[in-house]
Structure formats: structure tokens, C-alpha cells
Amino acid sequence: MTSVGDRRAAKIVHSQHFKPEDRAFRGHFPGNPLLPGVFHFREILRQLPPQVARLPYVIRQAKFIKMVAADTQLNYLIECSPAAAGGIDVVTRVEDESQETVAKIHFIFSAGVNDAD
């Protein structure tokens, strides 16, 4: 995606290895570290172009299907496409190394000034 006004769909593929010492696992849960779902949001937002990531957004869906333990490689399959009223849909499927779906996350970014709260 080159600009907010770009009306073509774009795909982003991002891989992230979550090591046991990553801050994501601190305190969640001692003795049985699991990746908190909010870290998926962070990884997705980091991959988007800044002109999209800084827009107001809502999370339309966040479905966490499988728990993620430490020392796991995840693949983020991100699809960005035009939405109603000039917005941008960002739909992500998160897969583990065996290509099983771990999470499905759908953001809607609003390009309209009046949509910001």
C-alpha cells in the first residue's frame, strides 16, 4: 500500500519468532508462558504503512483459536483492501509453523476526519 488513497488490495507476509525471554511472556503465565493476544495486534500494526497504522481504527474481530507457547514461529498473513467510506480493511490470519490457524483478526481503519473520537 503506497497511500491511504490507493484503492488496490495489498498483501503483507510477516514472520515472528517469539522466544521464551521475550517481554510478551513476562507474567503471562509464570511456569506456563503463553502469548497474550494483544501482541498479535502489535505485530500487525508494526507491519502496516505508517499512513495507515496511525489512522483511527476499530477491531471488528479478534478470534484466538490456539494458545501460543514460548519458542514459537508465527506467520502473519495480512490482507489490506479498500472499505466503505474510504476506509481500509485489514484482515489477518496468524498461523503457526504447521500452518494451523492460531488467530483471526480484522481491523477497520477509518480515513475520514470525522470518524476519530
N, CA, C and O of each residue as an XYZ file, in Angstrom:
468
protein
N       0.846     -1.171      0.000
C       0.000      0.000      0.000
C       0.890      1.232      0.000
O       1.738      1.399      0.876
N       0.696      2.063     -0.955
C       1.550      3.231     -1.052
C       0.935      4.472     -0.448
O       1.668      5.369     -0.031
N      -0.384      4.560     -0.383
C      -1.030      5.710      0.232
C      -2.421      5.323      0.682
O      -2.964      4.298      0.270
N      -2.990      6.160      1.535
C      -4.334      5.919      2.023
C      -5.317      5.897      0.863
O      -6.301      5.158      0.899
N      -5.066      6.686     -0.149
C      -5.956      6.766     -1.297
C      -5.800      5.637     -2.299
O      -6.592      5.528     -3.236
N      -4.801      4.805     -2.119
C      -4.561      3.680     -3.018
C      -5.697      2.670     -2.855
O      -5.911      2.164     -1.754
N      -6.427      2.368     -3.927
C      -7.618      1.528     -3.846
C      -7.354      0.066     -4.201
O      -8.302     -0.706     -4.349
N      -6.124     -0.322     -4.338
C      -5.799     -1.720     -4.629
C      -5.620     -2.505     -3.335
O      -5.251     -1.945     -2.303
N      -5.881     -3.793     -3.402
C      -5.621     -4.665     -2.258
C      -4.123     -4.931     -2.173
O      -3.425     -4.956     -3.187
N      -3.650     -5.124     -0.971
C      -2.232     -5.423     -0.759
C      -2.111     -6.575      0.221
O      -2.944     -6.735      1.113
N      -1.067     -7.378      0.051
C      -0.807     -8.490      0.956
C       0.556     -8.299      1.593
O       1.525     -7.910      0.940
N       0.603     -8.582      2.875
C       1.847     -8.492      3.630
C       2.014     -9.828      4.346
O       1.076    -10.331      4.964
N       3.202    -10.391      4.258
C       3.506    -11.612      4.991
C       4.648    -11.279      5.948
O       5.684    -10.749      5.547
N       4.433    -11.602      7.212
C       5.432    -11.291      8.243
C       5.597    -12.507      9.138
O       4.612    -13.114      9.558
N       6.840    -12.860      9.428
C       7.123    -13.956     10.350
C       7.785    -13.394     11.598
O       8.611    -12.484     11.528
N       7.408    -13.950     12.732
C       7.974    -13.502     14.004
C       8.196    -14.728     14.881
O       7.292    -15.540     15.077
N       9.409    -14.846     15.402
C       9.721    -15.929     16.330
C       9.646    -15.360     17.739
O      10.375    -14.426     18.074
N       8.775    -15.916     18.556
C       8.626    -15.471     19.939
C       9.461    -16.377     20.837
O       9.139    -17.549     21.035
N      10.543    -15.809     21.377
C      11.478    -16.549     22.223
C      10.982    -16.537     23.672
O      10.230    -15.644     24.063
N      11.396    -17.511     24.456
C      10.951    -17.566     25.851
C      11.285    -16.310     26.651
O      10.562    -15.967     27.586
N      12.365    -15.622     26.298
C      12.760    -14.419     27.049
C      12.068    -13.138     26.565
O      12.280    -12.075     27.148
N      11.244    -13.218     25.511
C      10.518    -12.038     25.027
C       9.630    -11.468     26.117
O       9.056    -12.203     26.919
N       9.527    -10.151     26.133
C       8.716     -9.478     27.159
C       7.249     -9.881     27.089
O       6.516     -9.720     28.065
N       6.816    -10.398     25.955
C       5.427    -10.819     25.797
C       5.040    -11.882     26.825
O       3.876    -11.974     27.214
N       5.996    -12.672     27.260
C       5.688    -13.788     28.157
C       5.840    -13.456     29.632
O       5.486    -14.268     30.487
N       6.361    -12.275     29.943
C       6.575    -11.915     31.348
C       5.235    -11.829     32.077
O       4.384    -10.999     31.758
N       5.077    -12.692     33.043
C       3.884    -12.658     33.880
C       2.650    -13.289     33.260
O       1.576    -13.258     33.863
N       2.778    -13.853     32.085
C       1.587    -14.416     31.392
C       1.882    -15.836     30.953
O       2.113    -15.963     29.750
N       1.912    -16.763     31.588
C       1.688    -17.039     32.994
C       2.949    -17.696     33.533
O       3.534    -18.537     32.850
N       3.392    -17.335     34.749
C       4.610    -17.931     35.305
C       4.503    -19.462     35.334
O       3.514    -20.024     35.805
N       5.530    -20.107     34.825
C       5.555    -21.563     34.791
C       4.870    -22.161     33.571
O       5.097    -23.328     33.253
N       4.049    -21.397     32.889
C       3.349    -21.861     31.680
C       3.155    -20.657     30.754
O       2.026    -20.217     30.539
N       4.258    -20.122     30.203
C       4.155    -18.873     29.426
C       3.321    -19.031     28.149
O       3.545    -19.934     27.343
N       2.350    -18.121     27.994
C       1.507    -18.060     26.801
C       1.545    -16.646     26.240
O       1.641    -15.674     26.989
N       1.470    -16.538     24.927
C       1.491    -15.245     24.261
C       0.137    -14.555     24.441
O      -0.883    -15.100     24.020
N       0.103    -13.372     25.054
C      -1.157    -12.634     25.165
C      -1.633    -12.183     23.779
O      -0.817    -11.814     22.934
N      -2.923    -12.213     23.549
C      -3.487    -11.839     22.253
C      -3.126    -10.440     21.800
O      -3.015    -10.193     20.599
N      -2.939     -9.522     22.729
C      -2.628     -8.141     22.365
C      -1.316     -8.048     21.580
O      -1.125     -7.098     20.821
N      -0.421     -9.004     21.748
C       0.832     -8.966     20.999
C       0.624     -9.248     19.515
O       1.437     -8.827     18.691
N      -0.447     -9.950     19.159
C      -0.785    -10.100     17.741
C      -1.124     -8.737     17.153
O      -0.683     -8.406     16.052
N      -1.908     -7.946     17.883
C      -2.275     -6.607     17.406
C      -1.021     -5.786     17.137
O      -0.899     -5.140     16.096
N      -0.095     -5.819     18.083
C       1.147     -5.048     17.947
C       1.914     -5.459     16.703
O       2.388     -4.599     15.960
N       2.047     -6.756     16.463
C       2.782     -7.231     15.284
C       2.106     -6.791     13.989
O       2.786     -6.395     13.043
N       0.796     -6.855     13.937
C       0.078     -6.433     12.732
C       0.274     -4.943     12.502
O       0.619     -4.530     11.395
N       0.060     -4.136     13.523
C       0.189     -2.676     13.371
C       1.606     -2.279     12.966
O       1.779     -1.320     12.214
N       2.619     -2.991     13.444
C       4.010     -2.690     13.074
C       4.287     -2.940     11.603
O       5.198     -2.332     11.042
N       3.528     -3.817     10.965
C       3.765     -4.163      9.561
C       3.047     -3.242      8.587
O       3.387     -3.214      7.404
N       2.070     -2.496      9.057
C       1.299     -1.618      8.164
C       2.075     -0.355      7.852
O       2.877      0.098      8.668
N       1.846      0.223      6.675
C       2.476      1.517      6.373
C       2.045      2.547      7.421
O       0.897      2.530      7.866
N       2.951      3.437      7.817
C       2.629      4.419      8.861
C       1.376      5.237      8.564
O       0.623      5.571      9.479
N       1.146      5.561      7.290
C      -0.018      6.384      6.971
C      -1.328      5.635      7.209
O      -2.383      6.261      7.305
N      -1.277      4.317      7.305
C      -2.459      3.511      7.639
C      -2.489      3.268      9.147
O      -3.526      3.467      9.780
N      -1.382      2.847      9.722
C      -1.328      2.476     11.137
C      -1.701      3.618     12.065
O      -2.170      3.368     13.175
N      -1.511      4.855     11.652
C      -1.836      5.982     12.537
C      -3.289      6.453     12.406
O      -3.712      7.358     13.126
N      -4.050      5.847     11.494
C      -5.469      6.191     11.356
C      -6.273      5.610     12.522
O      -5.869      4.614     13.122
N      -7.415      6.234     12.843
C      -8.289      5.622     13.857
C      -8.793      4.270     13.345
O      -9.013      4.090     12.147
N      -8.969      3.344     14.255
C      -9.438      2.018     13.834
C     -10.323      1.391     14.898
O     -10.337      1.809     16.056
N     -11.051      0.391     14.474
C     -11.794     -0.477     15.380
C     -11.358     -1.901     15.062
O     -10.950     -2.215     13.944
N     -11.453     -2.738     16.060
C     -11.183     -4.155     15.848
C     -12.536     -4.826     15.697
O     -13.302     -4.943     16.654
N     -12.811     -5.259     14.492
C     -14.109     -5.868     14.200
C     -14.171     -7.314     14.696
O     -15.219     -7.779     15.143
N     -13.051     -8.011     14.614
C     -12.993     -9.389     15.082
C     -11.604     -9.679     15.620
O     -10.597     -9.271     15.041
N     -11.567    -10.386     16.728
C     -10.311    -10.901     17.267
C     -10.635    -12.267     17.840
O     -11.135    -12.389     18.959
N     -10.345    -13.278     17.064
C     -10.655    -14.647     17.459
C      -9.344    -15.394     17.671
O      -8.560    -15.583     16.740
N      -9.120    -15.816     18.916
C      -7.906    -16.533     19.271
C      -8.261    -18.016     19.352
O      -8.998    -18.447     20.239
N      -7.724    -18.780     18.416
C      -8.132    -20.163     18.215
C      -7.233    -21.149     18.949
O      -7.703    -22.175     19.442
N      -5.970    -20.846     19.019
C      -4.998    -21.781     19.589
C      -4.025    -21.020     20.477
O      -3.558    -19.941     20.113
N      -3.720    -21.584     21.647
C      -2.748    -20.950     22.541
C      -1.356    -21.023     21.927
O      -1.003    -21.991     21.254
N      -0.576    -19.976     22.175
C       0.782    -19.897     21.636
C       1.770    -19.911     22.796
O       1.789    -18.998     23.622
N       2.581    -20.946     22.846
C       3.605    -21.068     23.876
C       4.885    -20.371     23.425
O       5.019    -19.975     22.267
N       5.813    -20.230     24.355
C       7.113    -19.626     24.044
C       7.875    -20.491     23.053
O       7.606    -21.683     22.906
N       8.829    -19.869     22.379
C       9.687    -20.506     21.385
C       8.873    -21.012     20.194
O       8.980    -22.168     19.786
N       8.055    -20.103     19.651
C       7.171    -20.423     18.532
C       7.356    -19.421     17.404
O       7.478    -18.219     17.640
N       7.375    -19.919     16.197
C       7.415    -19.090     14.984
C       5.978    -18.896     14.508
O       5.241    -19.866     14.333
N       5.584    -17.644     14.300
C       4.255    -17.343     13.784
C       4.370    -16.607     12.463
O       5.284    -15.808     12.260
N       3.441    -16.883     11.573
C       3.353    -16.181     10.294
C       2.076    -15.368     10.282
O       0.992    -15.881     10.556
N       2.221    -14.084      9.958
C       1.098    -13.162      9.884
C       0.789    -12.934      8.408
O       1.607    -12.376      7.677
N      -0.377    -13.362      7.980
C      -0.819    -13.211      6.595
C      -1.847    -12.077      6.598
O      -3.006    -12.268      6.968
N      -1.399    -10.908      6.181
C      -2.167     -9.678      6.310
C      -2.669     -9.250      4.937
O      -1.891     -9.138      3.989
N      -3.963     -9.013      4.838
C      -4.556     -8.518      3.597
C      -5.217     -7.175      3.870
O      -6.065     -7.053      4.754
N      -4.819     -6.174      3.102
C      -5.365     -4.829      3.222
C      -6.169     -4.536      1.961
O      -5.693     -4.748      0.846
N      -7.386     -4.049      2.149
C      -8.218     -3.746      0.985
C      -9.104     -2.547      1.279
O      -9.355     -2.219      2.439
N      -9.579     -1.893      0.217
C     -10.463     -0.743      0.404
C     -11.752     -1.150      1.104
O     -12.268     -2.249      0.898
N     -12.261     -0.249      1.930
C     -13.521     -0.473      2.634
C     -14.459      0.695      2.337
O     -14.093      1.640      1.639
N     -15.630      0.617      2.858
C     -16.631      1.662      2.664
C     -16.133      3.004      3.190
O     -15.327      3.059      4.119
N     -16.619      4.072      2.591
C     -16.333      5.447      3.013
C     -14.840      5.758      3.055
O     -14.394      6.542      3.892
N     -14.071      5.154      2.165
C     -12.644      5.463      2.081
C     -11.791      4.799      3.134
O     -10.603      5.100      3.246
N     -12.368      3.906      3.906
C     -11.609      3.221      4.943
C     -10.767      2.092      4.367
O     -10.728      1.872      3.156
N     -10.098      1.388      5.262
C      -9.230      0.284      4.869
C      -9.512     -0.904      5.779
O      -9.456     -0.787      7.003
N      -9.814     -2.043      5.175
C      -9.972     -3.297      5.910
C      -8.615     -3.972      6.001
O      -7.893     -4.071      5.008
N      -8.275     -4.432      7.184
C      -7.045     -5.192      7.378
C      -7.448     -6.506      8.050
O      -7.806     -6.538      9.227
N      -7.381     -7.574      7.279
C      -7.764     -8.900      7.761
C      -6.506     -9.748      7.856
O      -5.744     -9.859      6.895
N      -6.296    -10.344      9.025
C      -5.074    -11.110      9.264
C      -5.406    -12.508      9.763
O      -6.274    -12.702     10.613
N      -4.691    -13.464      9.210
C      -4.711    -14.833      9.715
C      -3.315    -15.104     10.255
O      -2.318    -14.891      9.565
N      -3.256    -15.570     11.480
C      -1.980    -15.895     12.111
C      -1.860    -17.416     12.128
O      -2.751    -18.119     12.605
N      -0.742    -17.911     11.600
C      -0.511    -19.353     11.532
C       0.745    -19.720     12.303
O       1.684    -18.931     12.413
N       0.738    -20.941     12.835
C       1.957    -21.453     13.455
C       2.787    -22.184     12.403
O       2.456    -22.165     11.218
N       3.858    -22.821     12.841
C       4.774    -23.489     11.901
C       4.110    -24.612     11.110
O       4.522    -24.914      9.990
N       3.091    -25.228     11.689
C       2.394    -26.316     10.990
C       1.260    -25.790     10.114
O       0.462    -26.569      9.593
N       1.191    -24.479      9.955
C       0.190    -23.779      9.152
C      -1.217    -23.897      9.725
O      -2.201    -23.709      9.010
N      -1.312    -24.208     11.016
C      -2.606    -24.180     11.695
C      -2.918    -22.740     12.063
O      -2.028    -21.986     12.458
N      -4.179    -22.362     11.934
C      -4.590    -21.008     12.280
C      -4.585    -20.855     13.798
O      -5.187    -21.646     14.523
N      -3.896    -19.825     14.252
C      -3.776    -19.501     15.668
C      -4.761    -18.394     16.036
O      -5.341    -18.403     17.121
N      -4.945    -17.432     15.113
C      -5.833    -16.298     15.378
C      -6.318    -15.710     14.063
O      -5.672    -15.842     13.023
N      -7.483    -15.052     14.137
C      -8.027    -14.286     13.018
C      -8.371    -12.908     13.577
O      -9.100    -12.779     14.560
N      -7.825    -11.885     12.924
C      -8.000    -10.521     13.422
C      -8.386     -9.611     12.266
O      -7.771     -9.651     11.200
N      -9.410     -8.788     12.486
C      -9.924     -7.895     11.446
C     -10.006     -6.477     12.007
O     -10.795     -6.198     12.909
N      -9.180     -5.590     11.460
C      -9.202     -4.168     11.789
C      -9.954     -3.432     10.682
O      -9.921     -3.844      9.522
N     -10.627     -2.351     11.041
C     -11.169     -1.417     10.054
C     -10.596     -0.050     10.396
O     -10.863      0.505     11.462
N      -9.797      0.485      9.464
C      -9.192      1.807      9.635
C     -10.062      2.831      8.935
O     -10.548      2.595      7.829
N     -10.252      3.954      9.575
C     -11.104      4.995      9.049
C     -10.258      6.142      8.512
O      -9.449      6.721      9.237
N     -10.451      6.467      7.237
C      -9.687      7.558      6.627
C     -10.383      8.897      6.800
O      -9.786      9.931      6.501
N     -11.633      8.917      7.274
C     -12.388     10.161      7.433
C     -12.039     10.877      8.719
O     -11.935     10.248      9.772
N     -11.855     12.197      8.646
C     -11.506     13.003      9.827
C     -12.619     12.939     10.861
O     -12.337     12.928     12.059
N     -13.870     12.895     10.436
C     -14.994     12.914     11.357
C     -15.163     11.607     12.123
O     -15.956     11.545     13.063
N     -14.435     10.566     11.740
C     -14.576      9.285     12.402
C     -13.747      9.165     13.673
O     -13.973      8.257     14.472
N     -12.804     10.054     13.870
C     -11.951      9.981     15.067
C     -12.746     10.417     16.295
O     -13.482     11.402     16.248
N     -12.595      9.682     17.388
C     -13.267     10.034     18.646
C     -12.326     10.740     19.577
O     -12.716     11.112     20.683
